[in-house]
Protein backbone atom coordinates (compact mmCIF):
# COMPACT_ATOMS: atom_id res chain seq x y z
CA UNK A 1 0.00 0.00 0.00
CA UNK A 2 1.43 3.40 -0.98
CA UNK A 3 2.35 5.78 1.80
CA UNK A 4 0.07 8.86 2.12
CA UNK A 5 2.77 11.39 1.19
CA UNK A 6 3.59 9.40 -1.96
CA UNK A 7 -0.04 9.51 -3.01
CA UNK A 8 -0.21 13.27 -2.43
CA UNK A 9 3.00 13.79 -4.39
CA UNK A 10 1.67 11.87 -7.37
CA UNK A 11 -1.65 13.72 -7.31
CA UNK A 12 -0.02 17.16 -7.24
CA UNK A 13 2.48 16.26 -9.95
CA UNK A 14 -0.32 14.96 -12.16
CA UNK A 15 -2.31 18.15 -11.57
CA UNK A 16 0.68 20.31 -12.45
CA UNK A 17 1.38 18.50 -15.70
CA UNK A 18 -2.25 18.13 -16.74
CA UNK A 19 -1.92 21.43 -18.56
CA UNK A 20 0.67 19.87 -20.84
CA UNK A 21 -0.86 16.54 -21.72
CA UNK A 22 -4.25 15.47 -22.96
CA UNK A 23 -6.24 13.57 -25.50
CA UNK A 24 -7.07 16.68 -27.53
CA UNK A 25 -3.89 16.49 -29.62
CA UNK A 26 -0.50 18.07 -29.23
CA UNK A 27 -0.33 21.87 -29.37
CA UNK A 28 2.23 23.36 -31.72
CA UNK A 29 5.29 24.95 -30.18
CA UNK A 30 6.36 27.95 -32.25
CA UNK A 31 8.58 30.98 -31.99
CA UNK A 32 8.71 32.88 -28.73
CA UNK A 33 6.06 35.59 -28.71
CA UNK A 34 6.18 38.66 -26.49
CA UNK A 35 3.57 41.25 -25.72
CA UNK A 36 3.10 43.96 -23.12
CA UNK A 37 -0.11 45.13 -21.52
CA UNK A 38 -0.93 47.92 -19.08
CA UNK A 39 -4.01 48.70 -17.00
CA UNK A 40 -4.90 52.16 -15.66
CA UNK A 41 -6.27 52.66 -12.15
CA UNK A 42 -9.42 54.29 -13.63
CA UNK A 43 -10.46 55.94 -10.38
CA UNK A 44 -10.29 52.86 -8.15
CA UNK A 45 -9.31 53.50 -4.55
CA UNK A 46 -8.43 49.85 -3.95
CA UNK A 47 -7.99 46.77 -6.10
CA UNK A 48 -8.55 43.03 -5.91
CA UNK A 49 -6.09 41.29 -8.23
CA UNK A 50 -6.50 37.66 -9.25
CA UNK A 51 -3.57 35.99 -11.05
CA UNK A 52 -3.99 32.42 -12.31
CA UNK A 53 -1.09 30.77 -14.09
CA UNK A 54 -1.18 27.16 -15.21
CA UNK A 55 2.56 26.51 -15.39
CA UNK A 56 5.62 28.60 -16.04
CA UNK A 57 7.55 31.43 -14.42
CA UNK A 58 5.94 34.35 -12.61
CA UNK A 59 7.83 37.44 -11.45
CA UNK A 60 5.79 40.02 -9.57
CA UNK A 61 7.07 43.31 -8.15
CA UNK A 62 6.17 46.97 -7.70
CA UNK A 63 7.26 50.18 -9.36
CA UNK A 64 4.52 50.52 -12.00
CA UNK A 65 3.33 54.02 -12.97
CA UNK A 66 -0.08 52.63 -13.92
CA UNK A 67 -2.06 50.12 -11.87
CA UNK A 68 -0.39 47.21 -13.66
CA UNK A 69 2.33 46.99 -16.29
CA UNK A 70 3.14 43.54 -17.64
CA UNK A 71 5.26 41.65 -20.13
CA UNK A 72 4.29 38.15 -21.27
CA UNK A 73 6.41 35.62 -23.19
CA UNK A 74 5.16 32.28 -24.56
CA UNK A 75 5.83 29.93 -27.46
CA UNK A 76 2.39 28.29 -27.65
CA UNK A 77 -0.34 30.61 -28.93
CA UNK A 78 -2.99 29.24 -26.57
CA UNK A 79 -0.86 30.22 -23.55
CA UNK A 80 -1.55 33.90 -24.15
CA UNK A 81 -3.11 35.19 -20.90
CA UNK A 82 -6.39 37.06 -20.71
CA UNK A 83 -6.38 40.40 -18.86
CA UNK A 84 -9.67 41.86 -17.61
CA UNK A 85 -10.29 44.94 -15.44
CA UNK A 86 -13.39 46.79 -14.28
CA UNK A 87 -14.19 49.27 -11.52
CA UNK A 88 -17.31 49.17 -9.36
CA UNK A 89 -17.97 51.32 -6.28
CA UNK A 90 -14.37 52.61 -6.21
CA UNK A 91 -12.98 49.03 -6.18
CA UNK A 92 -11.07 47.66 -9.13
CA UNK A 93 -11.32 44.00 -10.11
CA UNK A 94 -8.26 42.84 -12.04
CA UNK A 95 -7.91 39.35 -13.53
CA UNK A 96 -4.90 37.88 -15.33
CA UNK A 97 -5.49 34.24 -16.17
CA UNK A 98 -4.81 31.32 -18.46
CA UNK A 99 -7.31 28.68 -19.37
CA UNK A 100 -6.31 25.05 -18.82
CA UNK A 101 -4.58 23.94 -21.99
CA UNK A 102 -4.20 20.25 -22.85
CA UNK A 103 -1.66 18.84 -25.25
CA UNK A 104 1.29 21.20 -24.70
CA UNK A 105 4.55 19.20 -24.94
CA UNK A 106 6.24 18.86 -21.56
CA UNK A 107 9.63 20.54 -21.41
CA UNK A 108 9.19 22.43 -24.68
CA UNK A 109 6.71 25.13 -23.73
CA UNK A 110 7.80 28.51 -22.38
CA UNK A 111 5.45 30.65 -20.37
CA UNK A 112 6.79 33.70 -18.52
CA UNK A 113 4.96 36.55 -16.81
CA UNK A 114 6.67 39.74 -15.60
CA UNK A 115 4.06 41.80 -13.73
CA UNK A 116 4.57 45.13 -11.97
CA UNK A 117 1.96 46.76 -9.73
CA UNK A 118 1.53 50.35 -8.58
CA UNK A 119 3.09 50.88 -5.16
CA UNK A 120 0.46 53.31 -3.86
CA UNK A 121 -2.82 51.53 -4.68
CA UNK A 122 -4.04 49.25 -1.84
CA UNK A 123 -4.16 45.78 -3.36
CA UNK A 124 -5.63 42.49 -2.21
CA UNK A 125 -3.67 39.89 -4.14
CA UNK A 126 -4.70 36.33 -4.99
CA UNK A 127 -2.20 34.15 -6.86
CA UNK A 128 -2.74 30.58 -8.08
CA UNK A 129 0.23 28.75 -9.57
CA UNK A 130 0.05 25.29 -11.11
CA UNK A 131 3.67 24.28 -11.66
CA UNK A 132 6.87 26.25 -12.06
CA UNK A 133 8.68 29.06 -10.27
CA UNK A 134 7.36 32.30 -8.84
CA UNK A 135 9.03 35.30 -7.22
CA UNK A 136 6.61 37.63 -5.45
CA UNK A 137 8.39 40.80 -4.34
CA UNK A 138 5.82 42.79 -2.35
CA UNK A 139 8.17 44.93 -0.28
CA UNK A 140 7.29 48.21 -2.05
CA UNK A 141 3.56 47.56 -2.51
CA UNK A 142 0.57 48.52 -0.35
CA UNK A 143 -0.96 45.10 0.23
CA UNK A 144 -4.25 44.64 2.05
CA UNK A 145 -4.01 40.85 1.82
CA UNK A 146 -2.23 38.00 0.08
CA UNK A 147 -3.51 34.54 -0.81
CA UNK A 148 -1.10 32.20 -2.59
CA UNK A 149 -1.88 28.68 -3.81
CA UNK A 150 1.06 26.87 -5.37
CA UNK A 151 1.12 23.48 -7.04
CA UNK A 152 4.64 22.21 -7.64
CA UNK A 153 7.89 24.12 -7.93
CA UNK A 154 9.73 26.88 -6.13
CA UNK A 155 8.31 30.10 -4.69
CA UNK A 156 9.83 33.10 -2.92
CA UNK A 157 7.60 35.67 -1.20
CA UNK A 158 9.25 38.93 -0.09
CA UNK A 159 7.22 40.65 2.64
CA UNK A 160 10.03 42.87 3.97
CA UNK A 161 8.30 46.20 3.29
CA UNK A 162 7.77 49.02 5.75
CA UNK A 163 4.01 48.51 5.78
CA UNK A 164 1.64 51.13 7.17
CA UNK A 165 -1.27 48.83 8.06
CA UNK A 166 -1.94 45.28 9.22
CA UNK A 167 -2.57 42.59 6.66
CA UNK A 168 -2.90 38.81 6.47
CA UNK A 169 -1.00 36.51 4.14
CA UNK A 170 -2.15 32.95 3.47
CA UNK A 171 0.21 30.58 1.67
CA UNK A 172 -0.77 27.06 0.66
CA UNK A 173 2.14 24.99 -0.61
CA UNK A 174 2.03 21.98 -2.86
CA UNK A 175 5.17 20.08 -3.86
CA UNK A 176 8.42 21.98 -3.72
CA UNK A 177 10.11 24.78 -1.81
CA UNK A 178 8.63 27.95 -0.30
CA UNK A 179 10.75 30.79 1.11
CA UNK A 180 9.07 33.68 2.96
CA UNK A 181 11.11 36.79 3.82
CA UNK A 182 9.87 38.88 6.75
CA UNK A 183 10.70 42.43 7.91
CA UNK A 184 12.64 43.18 11.09
CA UNK A 185 10.95 46.52 11.87
CA UNK A 186 7.35 45.34 11.43
CA UNK A 187 5.81 42.84 13.82
CA UNK A 188 5.28 39.45 12.22
CA UNK A 189 3.50 36.34 13.44
CA UNK A 190 3.76 33.10 11.46
CA UNK A 191 1.56 30.06 11.86
CA UNK A 192 2.99 27.16 9.87
CA UNK A 193 2.09 23.54 9.31
CA UNK A 194 4.49 21.59 7.18
CA UNK A 195 2.35 18.69 6.05
CA UNK A 196 4.88 16.09 4.95
CA UNK A 197 7.63 18.66 4.53
CA UNK A 198 10.07 20.53 6.73
CA UNK A 199 9.80 23.99 8.31
CA UNK A 200 12.82 26.21 8.98
CA UNK A 201 12.22 29.40 11.00
CA UNK A 202 15.32 31.56 10.90
CA UNK A 203 15.63 34.59 13.21
CA UNK A 204 12.23 33.95 14.82
CA UNK A 205 11.26 32.69 18.25
CA UNK A 206 8.61 30.16 19.12
CA UNK A 207 5.51 31.50 20.86
CA UNK A 208 2.89 28.82 21.44
CA UNK A 209 2.04 27.25 18.09
CA UNK A 210 3.48 30.17 16.12
CA UNK A 211 6.74 31.93 15.34
CA UNK A 212 7.22 35.68 15.96
CA UNK A 213 9.96 38.22 15.35
CA UNK A 214 11.35 40.69 17.89
CA UNK A 215 9.14 43.53 16.67
CA UNK A 216 5.95 41.55 17.26
CA UNK A 217 3.78 43.27 19.89
CA UNK A 218 5.86 46.46 19.84
CA UNK A 219 5.32 47.83 16.34
CA UNK A 220 2.11 49.57 15.34
CA UNK A 221 1.61 47.17 12.44
CA UNK A 222 1.27 43.38 12.48
CA UNK A 223 1.81 41.01 9.60
CA UNK A 224 0.02 37.68 10.09
CA UNK A 225 1.24 34.83 7.90
CA UNK A 226 -0.53 31.47 7.74
CA UNK A 227 1.38 28.76 5.88
CA UNK A 228 -0.04 25.37 5.02
CA UNK A 229 2.71 23.17 3.60
CA UNK A 230 2.34 20.21 1.32
CA UNK A 231 5.29 18.03 0.38
CA UNK A 232 8.56 19.94 0.47
CA UNK A 233 10.42 22.56 2.47
CA UNK A 234 9.21 25.82 4.01
CA UNK A 235 11.75 28.45 5.05
CA UNK A 236 10.67 31.56 6.97
CA UNK A 237 13.34 34.10 7.83
CA UNK A 238 13.70 37.67 9.00
CA UNK A 239 15.71 39.99 6.78
N, C-alpha and C positions, 0 to 999 in steps of 0.2 A: 504494500500500500504506500502511495507517495506521501511524503511528508507535507504538512500544510504549507510551509513556505515555498516548497517547490511548485506546488499547484498554483499559488498566487503569482510566482514568478512567470510561469508559463502563460497564465491568463493575461497578465499585463503586457508581456512581450507580444502575444498574439494581437492584443488590442492596438499596440503601437504600430505594428506592421500591417494591420488590416487595411490601412490607407494605400498600401503599395502592392496589394495582391488581391485578385478577385477573378470571378468567372466572366467578367464583362469584356475581356480582351485586354491586351497590353497597350498602355498609353505610349505615345511616341515621345521620346526624349529628343529635343531639338537644341538649337542654340540658346545660350543664356540670354534671357530677356530682362530688361530693367525698366522700371517706371517709378516715378515719384508722384506723391499725392499729398495735398495739404488740406486742412479743414480749419475754417475760421471759427472763433468763439461764438459769433452771431448773437451777442447779448446775453449769453448764459452766465449765471453767477456761480454755478457749480456744474460738474460733469460726472456722469457715470460712464466709464469706458469698459467695454467688453471685448477682449482679444481672444480669438480662438484659432489656434494653429494646429494643424494635423500632425506634421512632423517637419523638422528642419532646425533652423537657427534663428533665435529671436534676441535682438539687442534693443533694450528700452532704456532711455535716459531723458534728461530734461534739456532746457536750453532753447526750446522752439519759440519763435516770435509769434506764430499763430497757435491755435489750440493744439494741433498736431501737425507735424511734418514727418513724412515717411518716405523711405526708399525700399522697394521690393525687387528681389532678384529670383528668377525661377527659370527652369529649362523644360518644363511641361506646361503647356498653355492652360490646362485646367487648374493649375495651382495658383493662378492669379487670384489674389484675395479681393473680397468685396468690402468696400468701405461705405458705411451709411451714417448719417448724422442728422438729428433733428432736435429742436429746442421746444420745450413745453413748460410753461410756468417757471421760467428763468432757469430751468435745469436742462442741460444738454445730454442727449443719449447718443453715445458714439459706439459703433460696432465695426470691428475689423475681423473678418472671419473667412475661413475656407470651408467649402463643403467637403464631405468625405469622398475621396477619390479612390476608386479601385483600379487595379491594373497598372500602377506606376512601378517600373522596375526597381527593386531594392538595390541600393548602392549607386544608382545612376542618377537619380533625381537630385536637383539642388533647389532649395527653398529657403530664402533668407529674408528676414524682415529687420529693418533698421528704423525704429520708431522713436521720435522725440516729442515730448509733451511740453506745454507751457508751464513754467515754474510757478506762476502766480495763481492759476485757476485751481480752486479746490477740486480734487479728483478722487472719486471712488473707483478703484481699479480692480477688475476681475480678469484673470489670465488663465486660460486652459491650454495646456501643452500636451500633445500626444506623445511624441518621441523626439529626442534631439537635445540641443543645448540652448539654454536661455540665460541671459545676463540682465537682471533688472536693477538698474541704478537709480534709486529713488531719492538720493540724498539732497537734491536741489529742488524737488517737487513739493507741492502742498497737498499731501495725501490725506483723505478723510477715511480711507479704509483700503485694505488689500486682501484679495482672495486669490490664492494661487493653487491650481490643480495641475500636477505634473504626472506624466505617464512613466516614461523611461528615459534616462539620460542624466544630464548634469545641469544643475541650476545654481546660480549665485544671486542672492538678494541683498542689495546694499541699502540699509536703513539708517545710515550714519548721519543723517541730516540734523540741522538745528531746528527741530520742528516747533511750531508755535501752539499746537493744540494736540490733545490726546487723539490717538487712533488705534484701531485694532487691525492686526494682520493675521490671516489664517492661511496656513501652508499645508497642503496635503501632498505628501510624496508618494511616488510609485516605486519604480525600480531604478536605483542609481544613487547619485550623490547630491545633497543639498547643503549649501553653505549660506548662513545668514550672518551679515555683519551688523553690529549694533553700535549706537553712539555711546560715548563715555559721559557726555554732559547732560544727556536726557535720560530720565529714569526708564528702565526697561525691565519687563517681567516676561519670562518665557516659560510656557507650559509645553512640554514635549513628551511624546510617546513614540518610541522607535519602531514599533511593530516587530519585524524580524531583523531589524538593522541595529546600528550602533549610534549612540549619541555622544558627541564631544562638546562640552561646555567650557570654553576657554575664557578666563578672566571674569567669570561669574561665580556667585556663591549660591549654594543650595538653600532654599527657604521653603520648607514644607515639600510640596510636590512640584515646585517650580524652581527656576533659576532667576536671580536678579543681579543687576549691576550695582555699583556703589552709589550711583545717583538716584536709585529707586527710593521713593518716599521723601526725597529732599528737593527734587526739581519740581517746577510747576507743571510739567508735562509728563505724561506716562505713555509709553509705547507697550501695548500688550500683544504678545506674539504667541499664537497657538499653532503648534506643529504636530501633525499626525504623520508619522513615518510609515513607509511601506517596507520594501526590501532594499537595504542599502545603508548609507552612512549619512548622518546629520551632524553638521558642525555649526555651532553657534559661538561667535566670539565678539568681544568688545574691541573696537578699533579706536 
